[in-house]
């Protein structure tokens, strides 16, 4: 088993390799040799702070702690965003462990451990088995983007609903697929007419530009905002676009953009605001199995898991040029 390895950190906004040592594994710890890691917009927010980057990892179990029972050496495991919780609070005991006050998630702790590297150390309870039929390059982005979009949808939608999705990017292209496979009518809103063909391939039944909402001929039941910027809420929160008692699910969380909603429409139309941050452990596993069964796959661009490969994909992601998820692939994968 390796004792030293390389991780990649953001140092003053620049990706740099850094040495790391494999710690002694605790009873529930698992050492995963990373083969693939998704690259998420969330990673960009931590470039200045020196943390080990990456939270969408998939790899091979290389060593396990003394009390691990759910994984064997040689099996595939995925994870990296939600890393631990207390296990005994009301949130944890009711399957809502992501809200645990003692949680550990990427960027809030465990700063020396990331999936942009040769190894990742995860807790048995926060790693997930990868379905046999699922390629690792597709499984990696699902560890965050897939969990976030699937969980957001299953909270509020049912077959036959009309689901509007704003933005066809890293989150949006997965939300379209999941919503379609969940039996809903998918209505996509975008700023780019040239994305209509791709939206329909992903499962959209209707497509509108953001400046032509007056063309919507039947209101949607749920609006999922999957882009990096919020739309003009006043144009969406009308009874002709978003049905009364409809749901608004913002998946973007821009630091410099408050969530300012029209109060009159909120009150008199009974709109509901829901949020989603990845998923509970059970919902995460459910998502992976659903994706495998229903052929939900991220559209990926692959890059080498190296300093130059990370710099290349981060540069494209910063310029919004990725269609639609970047995946880092280890040299020996």
C-alpha positions in Angstrom: 0.0 0.0 0.0 1.3 3.5 -0.8 2.4 5.7 2.0 2.9 9.0 0.0 0.9 10.4 -2.8 0.1 13.6 -4.7 -2.9 15.9 -4.3 -3.7 19.1 -6.1 -4.5 22.3 -4.3 -5.4 25.8 -5.3 -2.5 28.1 -4.3 -3.4 31.7 -4.8 -5.8 30.7 -7.6 -3.3 28.4 -9.4 -3.5 24.6 -9.3 -0.4 23.1 -7.8 0.6 19.5 -6.9 1.4 18.9 -3.2 2.7 15.9 -1.3 0.5 14.0 1.1 0.8 11.0 3.3 -1.6 8.2 3.7 -2.8 8.2 7.3 -3.3 5.2 9.5 -6.8 4.1 8.6 -9.5 4.3 11.3 -11.9 1.3 11.8 -14.4 2.7 9.2 -11.9 4.4 6.8 -11.4 3.3 3.2 -8.5 4.1 1.0 -9.6 4.6 -2.6 -7.2 4.8 -5.5 -8.7 7.5 -7.7 -9.3 6.6 -11.3 -11.7 9.4 -12.3 -12.8 12.7 -10.7 -15.4 15.1 -11.9 -14.7 18.8 -12.0 -17.4 20.9 -10.5 -18.0 24.7 -10.4 -17.9 24.4 -6.6 -14.2 23.5 -6.9 -13.5 26.9 -8.5 -14.7 28.7 -5.3 -11.9 27.1 -3.3 -9.0 27.8 -5.6 -7.7 30.6 -3.5 -7.7 28.8 -0.1 -5.2 26.0 -0.4 -7.6 23.1 0.2 -7.2 19.7 -1.6 -9.6 20.0 -4.5 -12.1 17.6 -5.9 -15.3 16.0 -4.5 -16.6 13.8 -7.3 -14.3 10.8 -7.1 -14.5 7.2 -8.3 -11.8 4.7 -7.8 -10.7 1.3 -6.6 -10.7 0.3 -2.9 -7.1 -0.4 -2.0 -7.3 -0.8 1.7 -10.0 -0.9 4.4 -10.3 -0.3 8.1 -10.8 -3.1 10.6 -14.6 -2.6 10.9 -15.5 -2.1 7.3 -18.0 -4.6 6.1 -19.7 -3.0 3.0 -16.7 -2.8 0.7 -14.0 -5.2 -0.3 -10.6 -4.5 -1.7 -10.8 -4.2 -5.5 -14.3 -2.9 -5.6 -15.3 0.5 -7.0 -16.4 3.3 -4.7 -17.5 6.8 -5.3 -18.1 9.9 -3.2 -16.3 13.0 -2.0 -18.7 15.8 -1.2 -20.5 14.8 2.0 -17.8 13.1 4.1 -19.2 12.5 7.6 -21.9 13.4 10.2 -22.5 12.8 13.9 -24.9 9.9 13.3 -27.2 10.6 16.3 -28.9 13.9 15.8 -32.5 14.2 14.5 -31.3 15.0 11.0 -29.0 11.9 10.9 -31.7 9.6 12.4 -34.3 10.7 9.9 -32.2 10.3 6.8 -31.4 14.1 6.4 -27.8 13.8 7.5 -26.7 16.4 5.0 -28.1 19.0 7.4 -26.3 17.7 10.4 -24.6 20.5 12.4 -21.5 18.3 12.8 -21.3 17.4 9.2 -18.1 17.4 7.2 -18.5 18.4 3.6 -16.0 19.5 0.9 -14.8 23.0 1.7 -16.0 23.0 5.3 -13.4 20.6 6.7 -11.1 17.7 5.8 -9.0 20.2 3.9 -6.2 17.9 3.0 -8.3 15.2 1.4 -9.7 15.6 -2.2 -10.4 13.6 -5.3 -8.0 15.6 -7.5 -5.2 13.3 -6.5 -3.9 9.8 -6.5 -5.9 8.7 -3.3 -9.0 9.7 -1.4 -9.7 8.5 2.2 -13.5 8.1 2.8 -15.7 6.8 5.5 -17.5 3.6 4.7 -20.9 5.2 5.3 -20.1 8.1 2.9 -18.8 6.1 0.0 -21.1 4.5 -2.6 -21.0 1.4 -4.6 -20.9 1.9 -8.4 -23.4 -0.2 -10.4 -21.6 -2.7 -12.6 -23.1 -1.3 -15.8 -22.0 2.2 -15.1 -18.7 3.5 -16.5 -16.5 5.3 -14.0 -16.2 8.3 -16.2 -20.0 8.7 -16.0 -20.2 7.7 -12.3 -17.8 10.5 -11.2 -19.9 13.6 -12.0 -23.0 11.9 -10.5 -21.3 12.0 -7.1 -22.3 15.7 -6.7 -24.1 16.9 -9.8 -26.2 13.8 -10.1 -27.1 13.6 -6.5 -28.0 17.3 -6.4 -30.3 17.3 -9.4 -32.0 13.9 -8.7 -32.7 14.8 -5.1 -34.1 18.2 -6.1 -36.5 16.5 -8.5 -37.8 13.6 -6.4 -38.6 15.9 -3.6 -41.3 17.7 -5.6 -42.2 16.1 -8.9 -44.5 13.2 -10.0 -45.1 11.6 -13.3 -47.1 13.8 -15.6 -45.9 17.1 -14.1 -44.5 19.8 -16.3 -41.0 20.6 -15.1 -39.2 23.7 -16.3 -35.4 23.7 -16.3 -33.4 26.9 -16.7 -29.9 26.4 -18.0 -28.3 23.5 -20.0 -25.0 23.1 -18.3 -23.3 20.7 -15.9 -26.4 20.5 -13.7 -29.1 21.3 -16.2 -28.2 18.6 -18.7 -28.5 16.0 -15.9 -31.7 17.5 -14.6 -33.3 17.2 -18.1 -32.4 13.5 -18.3 -33.6 12.7 -14.7 -36.8 14.7 -15.1 -37.7 13.0 -18.4 -36.9 9.5 -17.0 -39.1 10.3 -14.0 -42.1 10.6 -16.3 -42.4 14.4 -16.5 -42.8 16.7 -19.4 -39.6 18.7 -19.6 -39.6 22.3 -20.6 -36.2 23.9 -21.1 -35.4 27.6 -21.0 -32.1 28.9 -22.3 -30.3 31.9 -23.6 -28.9 29.9 -26.5 -31.0 28.8 -29.5 -28.1 26.6 -30.5 -28.7 24.4 -27.5 -32.2 23.4 -28.6 -31.1 20.3 -30.5 -29.1 19.0 -27.5 -31.9 19.8 -25.1 -34.3 17.6 -27.1 -31.7 14.8 -27.3 -31.5 14.9 -23.5 -35.2 14.6 -23.2 -36.8 18.0 -23.4 -40.2 18.1 -25.1 -40.4 21.9 -25.3 -37.7 24.6 -25.6 -38.0 28.4 -25.1 -35.5 31.3 -25.1 -35.6 33.3 -21.9 -36.8 36.3 -23.8 -39.8 34.6 -25.2 -41.7 33.3 -22.2 -44.9 34.7 -23.6 -44.8 31.7 -26.0 -45.4 29.2 -23.1 -48.9 27.8 -23.7 -49.3 25.7 -20.6 -47.8 26.5 -17.1 -45.2 24.3 -15.5 -45.5 22.8 -12.0 -41.9 23.1 -11.0 -39.1 25.4 -12.0 -35.5 24.1 -11.5 -32.9 26.8 -11.9 -29.7 25.0 -12.9 -27.7 27.8 -14.3 -25.0 29.9 -12.6 -27.2 33.1 -12.6 -30.7 33.6 -11.5 -33.3 34.6 -14.1 -35.8 37.5 -13.9 -38.1 36.0 -11.4 -41.0 38.3 -12.2 -41.2 36.9 -15.7 -41.4 33.3 -14.5 -43.6 33.8 -11.4 -46.8 34.5 -13.3 -49.7 32.1 -13.5 -49.2 31.6 -17.3 -45.7 30.3 -16.8 -45.5 28.8 -13.3 -48.8 27.2 -12.1 -50.2 28.3 -8.8 -48.8 26.3 -5.8 -45.8 25.6 -8.1 -42.3 24.9 -6.9 -39.2 26.9 -7.4 -35.9 25.0 -6.9 -32.7 27.1 -7.2 -29.7 24.9 -7.5 -27.3 27.8 -8.1 -25.9 29.6 -5.1 -23.9 32.6 -6.5 -22.2 34.4 -3.6 -22.8 37.9 -5.1 -26.4 37.4 -6.1 -29.2 37.5 -3.4 -32.3 35.4 -4.0 -34.8 38.2 -4.3 -38.3 37.0 -5.2 -41.5 39.0 -5.8 -43.4 38.8 -2.5 -46.8 39.6 -3.9 -46.7 36.7 -6.4 -45.2 34.4 -3.8 -48.1 35.0 -1.4 -51.1 35.1 -3.7 -50.0 32.3 -6.0 -48.8 30.0 -3.2 -45.4 29.4 -4.7 -43.0 27.1 -2.7 -39.2 27.5 -2.5 -37.1 24.3 -2.1 -33.4 23.8 -2.0 -31.2 20.8 -2.6 -27.6 20.1 -1.5 -26.5 16.8 -2.9 -28.6 14.0 -1.3 -28.9 11.7 1.7 -26.9 8.5 1.6 -30.0 6.5 0.7 -31.1 8.9 -2.0 -27.5 9.0 -3.4 -27.6 5.2 -3.8 -31.1 5.4 -5.3 -29.8 8.0 -7.8 -26.9 5.8 -8.9 -29.2 2.8 -9.4 -31.8 4.9 -11.2 -29.2 6.4 -13.5 -27.8 2.9 -14.4 -31.3 1.5 -15.0 -32.6 4.4 -17.1 -29.4 5.1 -19.0 -28.9 8.6 -17.5 -25.3 9.6 -18.4 -23.4 12.8 -18.0 -22.0 14.2 -21.2 -18.3 14.4 -20.4 -15.0 15.8 -21.6 -12.0 13.9 -20.4 -8.7 15.3 -19.3 -5.6 13.8 -17.7 -5.4 13.9 -13.9 -2.3 16.0 -13.8 -1.3 19.6 -13.2 -1.7 20.5 -16.9 -4.9 18.5 -17.3 -6.5 20.2 -14.3 -5.4 23.6 -15.5 -6.9 23.0 -18.9 -10.3 21.9 -17.7 -10.4 24.6 -15.0 -9.7 27.2 -17.6 -12.5 26.0 -19.8 -14.9 25.7 -16.9 -14.1 29.3 -15.9 -15.0 30.4 -19.4 -18.2 28.3 -19.4 -16.9 26.3 -22.4 -17.4 22.7 -21.1 -20.2 20.5 -22.5 -21.1 19.4 -20.0 -19.0 17.9 -17.3 -15.2 17.7 -17.1 -13.7 14.4 -15.9 -10.1 13.9 -14.9 -8.7 10.4 -15.7 -5.7 9.0 -13.9 -2.8 7.9 -16.2 -3.1 4.3 -15.1 -6.9 4.1 -15.1 
